[in-house]
Amino acid sequence: MQRLLEIAALNVRFATPEGEVAAVRDVDFGVGAGECVGLVGESGSGKSQIFLAALGLLARNGRVSGTARFGDLDLLTCDRAALDRIRGARVGMIFQDSMTSLAPHLKIGEQLAEVLEVHGGLGSRVARSRALAILERVHIGDGATRLAQYPHELSGGMRQRVMIASALLCDPELVIADEPTTALDVTIQAQILELFRELRRESRLSLVVITHDIAVVAGLCDRVAVMYAGRIVEEAPVGALLRTPRHPYTHGLLAAVPRLDDSTDTPMQAVPGQPPNPAAWEAGCSFAERCTRASEHCRRERPELTADGSGTRTVACHHPLGETRA
Amino acid sequence: MSAALLDVRNLSVSYPVRRRRLDALTGLSFTLASREVLGVVGESGSGKSTLARSVLRLLPQIRGEVRWRGIDLYGLAARDMRATRRELQIVFQDPFASLNPRMTVSAIVGEPLLVFRPELSRANRATAVAAMLARVGLGADLMNRYPHQFSGGQCQRIAIARAVIAEPLLLVCDEPLSALDVSVQAQIVNLLADLRREFGMSLLFISHNLAVVRRFASRVLVLYLGRTMELADRDALFQAPLHPYTRALLEAIPALDPLEARRARAVPIGEAASPLDPPHGCVFHTRCPFAVERCRSEIPVLESVAPGRQVACHRWRELPAGKG
């Protein structure tokens, strides 16, 4: 069955004064209809660049190769007009920082109406009633008042709900949420995650959640891909990934999250070293220098992403962890 | 009773905002003993960072008292304050913003020695800086580099080295992990825990993350809109939170266990009210699932409910036991 979005052999490079830097390397990534996939990685891992590249939003010095099939279209080769019909309409996007993503000089009503007028060809009366309906759907009360307010008059959590509303306006087939809760307080994060769960239940929304925080995807996603140094190093159904991580990096990420029930007498299990510098990625496994399981083999030869016996998960590691987590 | 290192009495701080008064902190009282770690938690706008600034005398004025080793900190003459600053150091949230981009790492970490130990020779200072950098995990070969050449985690190590080299008695940590990648956060947690023991420091550890605070703190202060909601020993607080706000903060932590993560949660209601326009009565009542008429009209007093434990809630006795 063809998936809604199928990214294959994606590479993203940036020309910099220090030479060319590879941000995304040989990434295959798909999202099925109604599926929610998490993409987890640290800063610089390339997780955001995948979708900026697919939607033609790369910085000027970026170059992309590969394919990104959405329906019967390759987003990387289709013309600008076709891309414009997709962005904001068939694919909605939600970014981390609602303060910079919303235009500060436009009232909420104007921002939402603009989306509908551009993509839906709706008149302003219809657009307004649609905007009111969508605000209700993301649980913003007193919508009529909100439509007349400017972004700075809303709280951070409220603005993030407006961002979500804006992404949902045209009934997109796919929503990409890039760090949608990172700038929020933990209580507001819990509310926004609950909103996403509710939206998924209501409408079989296809959703990609990009985050540095593996705990964010735990309660929301069906499947999770973990990125390190521009590559996907492990992909699995969320339960399997959390319970039995195979890649030592995934294991390290999970162990590094402080929990309410862990012992406070022993030090935390930290991943040693620093996230790699994209300009200095080398041969072999990019994680080898921080990995306690690394061998000479790992430093020489890069492990390919390969499926395990179950056929539901893949890992790129010469020495993956076993069935049960220590 | 042993004298407290830090004794905060009825501390209130206000800022003028567009001809109005923003009450950032209202009537805070607590003590911190030598080598003790007090965790401070709350959402943005709860007054956590104002508290950090208050106890370091980084604010022009406060109401109430901050007593440091028995002396009123805000009554100290400038000269005495300068000497006292060595004992009070801070690590900020954003390591890039808190390091001077034009100074080398060795200059940054050596600066406190220039100020507080001017008698040291240049060679001795260099030795001390190298030893401190080694202690936080940075090699001598990095000493002449500039902050932009380091990752976030390394910059935070530099900021920690700069604070600890003064050999403070109190280290204030204001969200020291928030700007760091997850895999690096645990390293910094372990480093701070080790340094605290080695140097016998007290910590005022400010964080929005209760799970991190649990690792450090022996006591925890829960703030909401500048007021104390609950103050308790760590184990008591985490095993049986009394205040509805403490419970909400605990409930909001996303679970990593796949089943637990999908459990429907009693998500806290709404968002923090504006500190410019705090609710009447209990400031938390607009978000509290247990609020009754009394909570809307009457400010709850901070009540001592057990040794070392205080809670400001009209209804804490009647509420069903919190999650353990």
Chai-1 contact restraints between the chains, C-beta under 6 A:
chainA,res_idxA,chainB,res_idxB,connection_type,confidence,min_distance_angstrom,max_distance_angstrom,comment,restraint_id
A,E42,B,D181,contact,1.0,0.0,6.0,A-B,restraint_1
A,S43,B,D181,contact,1.0,0.0,6.0,A-B,restraint_2
A,S155,B,E271,contact,1.0,0.0,6.0,A-B,restraint_3
A,G157,B,E271,contact,1.0,0.0,6.0,A-B,restraint_4
A,D185,B,E43,contact,1.0,0.0,6.0,A-B,restraint_5
A,D185,B,S44,contact,1.0,0.0,6.0,A-B,restraint_6
A,V186,B,H208,contact,1.0,0.0,6.0,A-B,restraint_7
A,V186,B,A252,contact,1.0,0.0,6.0,A-B,restraint_8
A,T187,B,A252,contact,1.0,0.0,6.0,A-B,restraint_9
A,T187,B,P268,contact,1.0,0.0,6.0,A-B,restraint_10
A,A190,B,A252,contact,1.0,0.0,6.0,A-B,restraint_11
A,A190,B,V267,contact,1.0,0.0,6.0,A-B,restraint_12
A,Q191,B,V267,contact,1.0,0.0,6.0,A-B,restraint_13
A,E194,B,V267,contact,1.0,0.0,6.0,A-B,restraint_14
A,A215,B,P254,contact,1.0,0.0,6.0,A-B,restraint_15
A,A215,B,L256,contact,1.0,0.0,6.0,A-B,restraint_16
A,A218,B,L256,contact,1.0,0.0,6.0,A-B,restraint_17
A,A218,B,A261,contact,1.0,0.0,6.0,A-B,restraint_18
A,G219,B,A261,contact,1.0,0.0,6.0,A-B,restraint_19
A,G219,B,R262,contact,1.0,0.0,6.0,A-B,restraint_20
A,G239,B,P258,contact,1.0,0.0,6.0,A-B,restraint_21
A,L242,B,L256,contact,1.0,0.0,6.0,A-B,restraint_22
A,L242,B,P258,contact,1.0,0.0,6.0,A-B,restraint_23
A,G252,B,S183,contact,1.0,0.0,6.0,A-B,restraint_24
A,L253,B,V182,contact,1.0,0.0,6.0,A-B,restraint_25
A,L253,B,S183,contact,1.0,0.0,6.0,A-B,restraint_26
A,A256,B,V182,contact,1.0,0.0,6.0,A-B,restraint_27
A,A256,B,S183,contact,1.0,0.0,6.0,A-B,restraint_28
A,A256,B,A186,contact,1.0,0.0,6.0,A-B,restraint_29
A,V257,B,L256,contact,1.0,0.0,6.0,A-B,restraint_30
A,P258,B,A211,contact,1.0,0.0,6.0,A-B,restraint_31
A,P258,B,V212,contact,1.0,0.0,6.0,A-B,restraint_32
A,P258,B,R215,contact,1.0,0.0,6.0,A-B,restraint_33
A,R259,B,A211,contact,1.0,0.0,6.0,A-B,restraint_34
A,L260,B,A211,contact,1.0,0.0,6.0,A-B,restraint_35
A,T264,B,R215,contact,1.0,0.0,6.0,A-B,restraint_36
A,P267,B,N190,contact,1.0,0.0,6.0,A-B,restraint_37
A,M268,B,A186,contact,1.0,0.0,6.0,A-B,restraint_38
A,M268,B,V189,contact,1.0,0.0,6.0,A-B,restraint_39
A,M268,B,N190,contact,1.0,0.0,6.0,A-B,restraint_40
A,A270,B,A186,contact,1.0,0.0,6.0,A-B,restraint_41
A,A270,B,Q187,contact,1.0,0.0,6.0,A-B,restraint_42
A,A270,B,N190,contact,1.0,0.0,6.0,A-B,restraint_43
A,V271,B,S183,contact,1.0,0.0,6.0,A-B,restraint_44
A,Q274,B,S151,contact,1.0,0.0,6.0,A-B,restraint_45
A,Q274,B,G153,contact,1.0,0.0,6.0,A-B,restraint_46
A,P275,B,D181,contact,1.0,0.0,6.0,A-B,restraint_47
